[in-house]
Amino acid sequence: MGMAADTADNGVVLAADGRPLKDSLNRALRKNRMRAVMLVAPLLLFVLFSFLIPIFNMTLRSVDNWHVGTLMPATTAALATWDGKDIPEESVFAALVVDLQAGAKSRQIGKVGTRLNYEKSGMRSMITSSARKSKKLTSGPYKAKVLKMHKKWKDLETWTVIKRNTAPYTVGYYLNALDMKYDKTGEIVMQPENRRIYGKLFWRTFAISLAITMICVVLAYPISFLLATLPLRYSNLLMIFVLLPFWTSLLVRTTAWIAMLQSQGVLNDLFVFFGFVDDQNRLQLIHNLTGTIIAMTHILLPFMVLPLYSVMKTIPPTYMRAALSLGANPFVAFVRVYMPQTLSGIGAGSVLVFILSIGYYITPALVGGTDGTLISNQIAYHMQSSLNWGLAGALGALLLASVLALYFLYNKIVGIDNMKLG
Amino acid sequence: MSEATDTLVKFESVQKSYDGETLVVKDFNLDVARGEFVTMLGPSGSGKTTCLMMLAGFEPATHGEIYLDGIPINNVPPHKRGIGMVFQNYALFPHMTVAENLAFPLQVRGMGKSETAEKVTGALDMVRLGGFGDRRPAQLSGGQQQRVAVARALVFRPQLVLMDEPLGALDKNLREEMQYEIKHIHEELQVTMVYVTHDQSEALTMSNRIAVFDDGIVQQLAPPDELYEKPMNAFVAGFIGENNRLYGEVKAIEGDFCHVELEGGGGMVKALSVNVNGVGSRTTLSLRPERVTIGAAQGQSTNSLEAKVEELIYLGDHIRSRVSLSGNNEFIVKVPNSHGHVHLKEGEVTQIGWEAEDCRALDA
């Protein structure tokens, strides 16, 4: 009885000094908790500024629609009450002229043109030429004069597009990224067949990634098995060969593949030498789908080998021996006893390789040609060349969402706790 | 011919080398009779597990032949030998339930579903684990896993079961319990068992015969009582049970006995001549602590020597006394805690004695 902790009247267990035991424990643990926070703080800050904020920023850009609202405030206000059934009234045109004149003066009106041009081609030239001409307009009524400046002002769709983009946020970039658009009446419809790019590209990215993942499993499984079962001194050497690609620049490896696979390259020379192919009909192995798959498989293979190896290393050889002693032939023993135990390794490696490949950029850019490029190359194009960052953000966000969906699915089916990465 | 059918396993001058330079098993000969429980006992690295692996088929013999039921099996792959095996860490398949583990050997033999289920239930009942069929091995205690492993090795009714240190991972109480359980299963099923262990009490408890291994050679193959009471060489005498050693030189041999002059100035003693190289050779005298009497009067036993009590340890049923004798200060005498036993004091000089039959003169 004397050894038991004291208890207050309300049932709270008390420490020796009479304070509640929970409080004492918390005080004792606070120091440890503070230390843990201090230890992760630098990394946390780094990840926040270099990873989370940029991702958030890019995702924000994919819905941000400030141009019309900010640069054409008068028109935006005037269009608020427009019913959209016919060309607007004189008041709207008067507001438009005010905005165009201000925009021309500040040289900002081009941004509005560029933004509206994403929605409907021809809008940029309409806006910029009208802005230029609007400087001469001094008095109203403006409607007739503006309609004369550019014939597209007579088009109801022009006004529908402008009105729609007075909203501060838009789903336009996402529609574009999903091969959809608004039609003349403002309804969301699919793009015409010949203008659908991104859907096809997404599917190609997924298909290529899946193919690379499966090739990696097939190639990595035997080598991992060998690594896990060889004596340590041999397996260490073999492991160095597996890791060697990690120590070489990605660019160097990819260029090496160009030298290997091009039509005057090493592989084709060998094929011709041994008579597999005719000198006139050398195989096209690079700057197409084949090149992308070969080079990316090579680069991503270690990411499959390492999780597989780490799982296989933990499977003692006695399981196979036990299965054999119980009368199973080596094949049955392998399929029914060994392989099921490596599933978590296959799962971890596949998720890793698949996620890495759907976002892969450099290698397909260098060896992909036209039919071997992936969605990431389109994102880079819109970031660097077309400067349509909103669309790049939307494509990136869709890619991120699909990765998260995949992760969620994997967690549901296999359980992320079963994932072993080393 | 009747002997040939009674012998289930036969090792014939089997040798094994892993590196082509040293022999792990030097010259192994063993006949195991049908229904027998034979234990291979020895320190680690003595070659006992290698012999078992060769019998199971996981290691090829470098030289010699192994016969199973009269048929040479050197070229028979393990899965066609029909030998049940219990591994050191059980090797229960972690992704299968207990019932699936037990059904595995039956399924690969193409047995029907209902018959399989029946046999699995029977095997689980045999090891008193009925109702545990749906659990995963990881959900069982060490002792339960052990019993499942034994059941799995027996469920397909092999004529021979091998066990490779199966109780090594269990704690002491459980280990003793399992020893009796395995012994009873062996008696009940009349199955031939070859068992490997480094634990001598395990070997003494369960076996019909024990092969004591050292340095790749069988030092002695005998039933437990003979092994303990009549060790044939110094290694076996030292490895099985507690043992006092005295070294000396053989001075004369008369019949079954010899006279030995002890090193360290202990004088002449008479011993059973078991394994000596003739007059003038060095010999190890082996004496069990319980066969030595302490405080005996001169002339009461054949050999009588003066000894100094160095240490007394009270162990309840007996008092363990360490004395120094003829230059050996690790000489142990067990004094039974019986009514009226001798009360010794540390530092006291007393007289100890033993019969010539209890003192075995072995190789040096």
Interface residues (C-beta under 8 A of the other chain):
Chain A: P316 T318 Y319 R321 A322 A323 L324 S325 L326 G327 A328 N329 P330 V332 A333 R336 V337 P340 Q341
Chain B: A56 G57 F58 P77 P78 H79 K80 R81 G82 I83 G84 M85 F87 Q88 N89 A91 F93 P94 H95 F104 P105 V108 R109 R152 A153 F156 L162
